[in-house]
Amino acid sequence: MSDNGTNTEVTLRDKVIAAIKSVYDPEIPVDVYELGLIYEIQVYPINNVYIKMTLTSPACPSAEAIPSEVEQKVKMVEEVNDVEVEVTFDPPYTQEMMSEAARLELGFM
C-alpha cells in the first residue's frame, strides 16, 4: 500500500508544482519555480503542503504578493487541504538557482 501513497504524493506534488509555475515575479518574465525561488515542497499524507521559498532579494517590492499568490494558487489544487508557505533568505538567492530554461529566457546563457 505504501506504493499507492507514494504515487498519489507524486501526482499531487506534480499538481502543486504546476500551480506554483503559474506564479510570476512581476518584474521577470519567468515563473517562480524556474527562477529557483522554491527551495522545498513537502506533501504530507493528509494532503497538507509545506513550501519553503525565497525572493530575489529581501527588498523585493513583491515580498508580500508573491508568497501569498503561491499559497492561493496551491490552495486551488483540488486535493490540497492546507498550505503553509515559509519565506527564508538562507541560503541567499543567486542566479545559479535558476533552471537552465530560465537562464536561457533571461539571456544568461
N, CA, C and O atoms as a DFTB+ gen file, in Angstrom:
436 C
 N C O
     1  1       0.806      -1.201       0.000
     2  2       0.000       0.000       0.000
     3  2       0.846       1.262       0.000
     4  3       0.389       2.306      -0.464
     5  1       2.051       1.190       0.502
     6  2       2.877       2.393       0.545
     7  2       3.180       2.904      -0.863
     8  3       3.377       4.105      -1.050
     9  1       3.220       2.008      -1.860
    10  2       3.448       2.453      -3.229
    11  2       2.310       3.347      -3.708
    12  3       2.546       4.356      -4.373
    13  1       1.070       2.974      -3.367
    14  2      -0.063       3.806      -3.767
    15  2       0.029       5.187      -3.150
    16  3      -0.233       6.184      -3.822
    17  1       0.397       5.260      -1.886
    18  2       0.553       6.554      -1.226
    19  2       1.638       7.379      -1.891
    20  3       1.489       8.589      -2.064
    21  1       2.724       6.730      -2.259
    22  2       3.817       7.434      -2.924
    23  2       3.372       7.943      -4.288
    24  3       3.669       9.081      -4.653
    25  1       2.660       7.109      -5.044
    26  2       2.187       7.541      -6.356
    27  2       1.231       8.714      -6.237
    28  3       1.294       9.651      -7.033
    29  1       0.345       8.670      -5.249
    30  2      -0.578       9.773      -5.021
    31  2       0.198      11.027      -4.659
    32  3      -0.115      12.112      -5.149
    33  1       1.203      10.893      -3.810
    34  2       2.009      12.041      -3.395
    35  2       2.724      12.657      -4.594
    36  3       2.758      13.879      -4.738
    37  1       3.290      11.821      -5.448
    38  2       3.989      12.330      -6.630
    39  2       3.009      13.062      -7.528
    40  3       3.321      14.146      -8.020
    41  1       1.842      12.500      -7.749
    42  2       0.839      13.134      -8.588
    43  2       0.416      14.469      -7.995
    44  3       0.330      15.464      -8.715
    45  1       0.153      14.506      -6.707
    46  2      -0.241      15.751      -6.067
    47  2       0.915      16.741      -6.093
    48  3       0.706      17.936      -6.306
    49  1       2.120      16.259      -5.881
    50  2       3.300      17.130      -5.954
    51  2       3.411      17.763      -7.345
    52  3       3.709      18.951      -7.469
    53  1       3.171      16.965      -8.386
    54  2       3.211      17.499      -9.749
    55  2       2.163      18.591      -9.944
    56  3       2.424      19.598     -10.603
    57  1       0.986      18.392      -9.375
    58  2      -0.073      19.404      -9.474
    59  2       0.305      20.665      -8.710
    60  3       0.027      21.778      -9.156
    61  1       0.941      20.482      -7.558
    62  2       1.404      21.626      -6.761
    63  2       2.457      22.404      -7.550
    64  3       2.417      23.633      -7.601
    65  1       3.393      21.690      -8.160
    66  2       4.428      22.353      -8.962
    67  2       3.794      23.104     -10.129
    68  3       4.190      24.229     -10.431
    69  1       2.820      22.493     -10.781
    70  2       2.138      23.170     -11.892
    71  2       1.465      24.456     -11.410
    72  3       1.496      25.472     -12.103
    73  1       0.861      24.411     -10.228
    74  2       0.221      25.608      -9.671
    75  2       1.263      26.680      -9.376
    76  3       1.048      27.857      -9.664
    77  1       2.384      26.274      -8.805
    78  2       3.460      27.222      -8.497
    79  2       3.998      27.846      -9.785
    80  3       4.342      29.028      -9.810
    81  1       4.070      27.054     -10.850
    82  2       4.595      27.561     -12.122
    83  2       3.677      28.598     -12.766
    84  3       4.052      29.214     -13.764
    85  1       2.489      28.800     -12.216
    86  2       1.600      29.846     -12.743
    87  2       1.823      31.188     -12.044
    88  3       1.135      32.165     -12.339
    89  1       2.790      31.235     -11.115
    90  2       3.100      32.463     -10.372
    91  2       4.390      33.059     -10.937
    92  3       5.408      32.377     -11.060
    93  1       4.321      34.335     -11.274
    94  2       5.474      35.034     -11.854
    95  2       5.870      36.209     -10.982
    96  3       5.022      36.857     -10.369
    97  1       7.167      36.478     -10.930
    98  2       7.656      37.727     -10.361
    99  2       7.238      38.800     -11.363
   100  3       7.549      38.676     -12.548
   101  1       6.537      39.859     -10.922
   102  2       6.041      40.859     -11.868
   103  2       7.142      41.549     -12.682
   104  3       6.864      42.116     -13.739
   105  1       8.366      41.507     -12.206
   106  2       9.456      42.197     -12.901
   107  2      10.269      41.279     -13.807
   108  3      11.145      41.746     -14.535
   109  1       9.985      39.964     -13.768
   110  2      10.788      38.992     -14.519
   111  2       9.836      38.047     -15.262
   112  3       8.917      37.506     -14.646
   113  1      10.032      37.836     -16.573
   114  2       9.096      37.008     -17.347
   115  2       9.330      35.499     -17.208
   116  3       9.238      34.762     -18.190
   117  1       9.631      35.043     -15.988
   118  2       9.870      33.622     -15.722
   119  2       9.129      33.271     -14.437
   120  3       9.103      34.064     -13.496
   121  1       8.523      32.074     -14.397
   122  2       7.779      31.696     -13.190
   123  2       8.718      31.458     -12.006
   124  3       9.909      31.201     -12.183
   125  1       8.160      31.549     -10.799
   126  2       8.975      31.483      -9.581
   127  2       9.646      30.119      -9.390
   128  3      10.697      30.032      -8.755
   129  1       9.048      29.061      -9.933
   130  2       9.663      27.730      -9.825
   131  2      10.937      27.671     -10.669
   132  3      11.987      27.249     -10.186
   133  1      10.840      28.093     -11.923
   134  2      12.003      28.075     -12.814
   135  2      13.062      29.086     -12.376
   136  3      14.250      28.888     -12.631
   137  1      12.640      30.168     -11.718
   138  2      13.598      31.142     -11.190
   139  2      14.438      30.554     -10.064
   140  3      15.498      31.085      -9.730
   141  1      13.960      29.450      -9.476
   142  2      14.698      28.829      -8.374
   143  2      14.316      29.393      -7.018
   144  3      15.058      29.239      -6.047
   145  1      13.156      30.050      -6.944
   146  2      12.727      30.640      -5.677
   147  2      12.122      29.615      -4.723
   148  3      11.964      29.896      -3.535
   149  1      11.784      28.434      -5.227
   150  2      11.188      27.391      -4.393
   151  2      12.299      26.465      -3.915
   152  3      12.915      25.762      -4.716
   153  1      12.553      26.465      -2.612
   154  2      13.618      25.643      -2.033
   155  2      13.132      24.248      -1.653
   156  3      13.887      23.281      -1.748
   157  1      11.885      24.139      -1.228
   158  2      11.403      22.851      -0.707
   159  2       9.898      22.771      -0.875
   160  3       9.185      23.755      -0.682
   161  1       9.419      21.578      -1.240
   162  2       7.984      21.291      -1.291
   163  2       7.782      19.974      -0.561
   164  3       8.361      18.957      -0.943
   165  1       6.971      19.985       0.477
   166  2       6.620      18.765       1.203
   167  2       5.119      18.544       1.064
   168  3       4.327      19.445       1.337
   169  1       4.731      17.348       0.640
   170  2       3.322      16.983       0.586
   171  2       3.127      15.893       1.626
   172  3       3.723      14.820       1.534
   173  1       2.296      16.171       2.609
   174  2       2.077      15.226       3.704
   175  2       0.909      14.297       3.381
   176  3       0.056      14.646       2.565
   177  1       0.855      13.115       4.011
   178  2      -0.183      12.127       3.709
   179  2      -1.612      12.663       3.820
   180  3      -2.515      12.134       3.171
   181  1      -1.830      13.690       4.621
   182  2      -3.187      14.244       4.737
   183  2      -3.409      15.379       3.731
   184  3      -4.342      16.172       3.857
   185  1      -2.517      15.432       2.723
   186  2      -2.599      16.402       1.627
   187  2      -2.415      17.847       2.061
   188  3      -2.908      18.769       1.412
   189  1      -1.705      18.035       3.157
   190  2      -1.249      19.375       3.515
   191  2       0.074      19.597       2.803
   192  3       0.855      18.662       2.629
   193  1       0.326      20.830       2.394
   194  2       1.522      21.151       1.623
   195  2       2.320      22.223       2.349
   196  3       1.773      23.231       2.798
   197  1       3.621      21.986       2.456
   198  2       4.549      22.959       3.038
   199  2       5.512      23.383       1.937
   200  3       6.106      22.543       1.262
   201  1       5.660      24.682       1.764
   202  2       6.557      25.221       0.744
   203  2       7.522      26.182       1.411
   204  3       7.111      27.117       2.099
   205  1       8.816      25.944       1.200
   206  2       9.835      26.891       1.657
   207  2      10.357      27.585       0.411
   208  3      10.781      26.939      -0.547
   209  1      10.320      28.908       0.440
   210  2      10.738      29.663      -0.734
   211  2      11.522      30.895      -0.331
   212  3      11.603      31.246       0.846
   213  1      12.090      31.537      -1.318
   214  2      12.808      32.780      -1.096
   215  2      12.327      33.799      -2.110
   216  3      11.437      33.522      -2.914
   217  1      12.914      34.963      -2.066
   218  2      12.647      36.017      -3.039
   219  2      13.981      36.429      -3.642
   220  3      15.036      36.083      -3.111
   221  1      13.944      37.161      -4.741
   222  2      15.198      37.540      -5.388
   223  2      16.051      38.436      -4.502
   224  3      17.273      38.470      -4.647
   225  1      15.413      39.164      -3.580
   226  2      16.158      39.963      -2.595
   227  2      15.243      40.271      -1.419
   228  3      14.022      40.278      -1.580
   229  1      15.806      40.526      -0.238
   230  2      14.972      40.880       0.914
   231  2      14.167      42.163       0.677
   232  3      13.121      42.362       1.295
   233  1      14.649      43.027      -0.210
   234  2      13.952      44.285      -0.500
   235  2      13.011      44.160      -1.700
   236  3      12.582      45.171      -2.255
   237  1      12.691      42.947      -2.098
   238  2      11.823      42.710      -3.252
   239  2      10.501      43.458      -3.082
   240  3       9.833      43.300      -2.060
   241  1      10.113      44.278      -4.077
   242  2       8.859      45.031      -3.966
   243  2       7.623      44.130      -3.865
   244  3       6.574      44.567      -3.392
   245  1       7.744      42.883      -4.307
   246  2       6.618      41.943      -4.266
   247  2       6.747      40.955      -3.115
   248  3       6.213      39.848      -3.185
   249  1       7.449      41.346      -2.062
   250  2       7.747      40.444      -0.943
   251  2       6.504      39.843      -0.306
   252  3       6.546      38.703       0.159
   253  1       5.413      40.572      -0.273
   254  2       4.180      40.019       0.299
   255  2       3.330      39.346      -0.763
   256  3       2.688      38.330      -0.498
   257  1       3.323      39.905      -1.957
   258  2       2.430      39.420      -3.004
   259  2       2.812      38.036      -3.524
   260  3       1.938      37.188      -3.702
   261  1       4.086      37.793      -3.768
   262  2       4.490      36.521      -4.384
   263  2       4.206      35.325      -3.470
   264  3       3.565      34.378      -3.926
   265  1       4.648      35.315      -2.203
   266  2       4.319      34.160      -1.345
   267  2       2.808      33.970      -1.175
   268  3       2.325      32.838      -1.125
   269  1       2.077      35.057      -1.087
   270  2       0.624      34.980      -0.955
   271  2       0.002      34.361      -2.206
   272  3      -0.914      33.545      -2.107
   273  1       0.495      34.745      -3.369
   274  2      -0.027      34.176      -4.611
   275  2       0.325      32.695      -4.724
   276  3      -0.498      31.901      -5.180
   277  1       1.535      32.311      -4.317
   278  2       1.914      30.891      -4.310
   279  2       0.930      30.115      -3.432
   280  3       0.417      29.073      -3.840
   281  1       0.672      30.624      -2.234
   282  2      -0.261      29.956      -1.320
   283  2      -1.649      29.826      -1.942
   284  3      -2.247      28.750      -1.900
   285  1      -2.161      30.901      -2.514
   286  2      -3.502      30.875      -3.099
   287  2      -3.597      29.913      -4.280
   288  3      -4.577      29.177      -4.397
   289  1      -2.598      29.910      -5.152
   290  2      -2.622      29.017      -6.325
   291  2      -2.562      27.552      -5.893
   292  3      -3.257      26.712      -6.464
   293  1      -1.740      27.240      -4.894
   294  2      -1.639      25.854      -4.432
   295  2      -2.928      25.439      -3.726
   296  3      -3.357      24.293      -3.852
   297  1      -3.550      26.355      -2.986
   298  2      -4.826      26.039      -2.329
   299  2      -5.912      25.706      -3.344
   300  3      -6.870      25.006      -3.014
   301  1      -5.779      26.190      -4.562
   302  2      -6.777      25.929      -5.602
   303  2      -6.667      24.514      -6.171
   304  3      -7.576      24.060      -6.866
   305  1      -5.567      23.813      -5.886
   306  2      -5.426      22.421      -6.331
   307  2      -6.435      21.598      -5.537
   308  3      -6.431      21.614      -4.306
   309  1      -7.290      20.888      -6.244
   310  2      -8.453      20.237      -5.637
   311  2      -8.134      19.361      -4.430
   312  3      -8.838      19.435      -3.423
   313  1      -7.099      18.542      -4.502
   314  2      -6.818      17.599      -3.417
   315  2      -6.133      18.222      -2.207
   316  3      -6.080      17.599      -1.147
   317  1      -5.616      19.423      -2.341
   318  2      -4.857      20.054      -1.257
   319  2      -5.799      20.498      -0.141
   320  3      -6.798      21.175      -0.386
   321  1      -5.459      20.103       1.099
   322  2      -6.253      20.516       2.255
   323  2      -5.802      21.853       2.813
   324  3      -6.625      22.736       3.056
   325  1      -4.500      22.009       3.019
   326  2      -3.977      23.234       3.618
   327  2      -2.583      23.499       3.066
   328  3      -1.893      22.578       2.627
   329  1      -2.175      24.763       3.092
   330  2      -0.876      25.165       2.552
   331  2      -0.188      26.076       3.549
   332  3      -0.801      26.992       4.097
   333  1       1.093      25.818       3.780
   334  2       1.922      26.722       4.568
   335  2       3.095      27.134       3.696
   336  3       3.805      26.288       3.152
   337  1       3.293      28.446       3.565
   338  2       4.420      28.973       2.799
   339  2       5.339      29.703       3.766
   340  3       4.924      30.627       4.466
   341  1       6.594      29.271       3.792
   342  2       7.598      29.927       4.627
   343  2       8.596      30.622       3.709
   344  3       9.101      30.024       2.760
   345  1       8.876      31.889       4.000
   346  2       9.875      32.637       3.236
   347  2      11.164      32.666       4.040
   348  3      11.163      32.967       5.233
   349  1      12.268      32.346       3.364
   350  2      13.575      32.347       4.007
   351  2      14.582      33.039       3.091
   352  3      14.391      33.099       1.876
   353  1      15.623      33.544       3.667
   354  2      16.715      34.111       2.873
   355  2      18.021      33.365       3.158
   356  3      19.115      33.887       2.947
   357  1      17.873      32.126       3.643
   358  2      19.017      31.287       3.953
   359  2      18.837      29.952       3.245
   360  3      18.005      29.160       3.687
   361  1      19.545      29.662       2.201
   362  2      20.658      30.449       1.663
   363  2      20.143      31.618       0.831
   364  3      19.025      31.573       0.318
   365  1      20.954      32.660       0.697
   366  2      20.552      33.800      -0.123
   367  2      20.383      33.374      -1.584
   368  3      21.093      32.496      -2.075
   369  1      19.441      34.007      -2.258
   370  2      19.177      33.704      -3.662
   371  2      20.333      34.158      -4.548
   372  3      20.889      35.240      -4.361
   373  1      20.683      33.313      -5.513
   374  2      21.652      33.686      -6.543
   375  2      21.110      33.232      -7.895
   376  3      20.235      32.368      -7.951
   377  1      21.612      33.795      -8.967
   378  2      21.152      33.437     -10.309
   379  2      21.454      31.982     -10.654
   380  3      20.822      31.416     -11.546
   381  1      22.404      31.375      -9.965
   382  2      22.718      29.968     -10.217
   383  2      21.560      29.046      -9.830
   384  3      21.538      27.883     -10.235
   385  1      20.608      29.544      -9.057
   386  2      19.464      28.738      -8.634
   387  2      18.416      28.607      -9.739
   388  3      17.521      27.767      -9.647
   389  1      18.521      29.426     -10.775
   390  2      17.575      29.371     -11.890
   391  2      17.758      28.075     -12.668
   392  3      18.852      27.514     -12.728
   393  1      16.667      27.615     -13.257
   394  2      16.770      26.472     -14.160
   395  2      17.488      26.927     -15.429
   396  3      17.612      28.122     -15.694
   397  1      17.949      25.971     -16.191
   398  2      18.606      26.295     -17.460
   399  2      17.641      27.044     -18.376
   400  3      18.039      27.986     -19.062
   401  1      16.377      26.629     -18.389
   402  2      15.371      27.294     -19.228
   403  2      15.210      28.760     -18.825
   404  3      15.085      29.631     -19.687
   405  1      15.213      29.034     -17.527
   406  2      15.076      30.416     -17.056
   407  2      16.288      31.243     -17.464
   408  3      16.149      32.392     -17.885
   409  1      17.470      30.661     -17.338
   410  2      18.689      31.390     -17.731
   411  2      18.685      31.697     -19.223
   412  3      19.097      32.779     -19.641
   413  1      18.218      30.745     -20.023
   414  2      18.114      30.981     -21.466
   415  2      17.108      32.090     -21.752
   416  3      17.383      32.992     -22.543
   417  1      15.944      32.024     -21.108
   418  2      14.888      33.027     -21.306
   419  2      15.380      34.427     -20.973
   420  3      15.031      35.390     -21.656
   421  1      16.184      34.542     -19.937
   422  2      16.659      35.850     -19.484
   423  2      17.996      36.248     -20.111
   424  3      18.545      37.303     -19.793
   425  1      18.516      35.401     -21.002
   426  2      19.745      35.733     -21.712
   427  2      21.014      35.579     -20.894
   428  3      22.019      36.230     -21.179
   429  1      20.981      34.710     -19.863
   430  2      22.168      34.485     -19.039
   431  2      23.034      33.344     -19.556
   432  3      24.048      33.015     -18.941
   433  1      22.649      32.732     -20.681
   434  2      23.437      31.625     -21.247
   435  2      23.700      31.910     -22.704
   436  3      24.346      31.112     -23.383
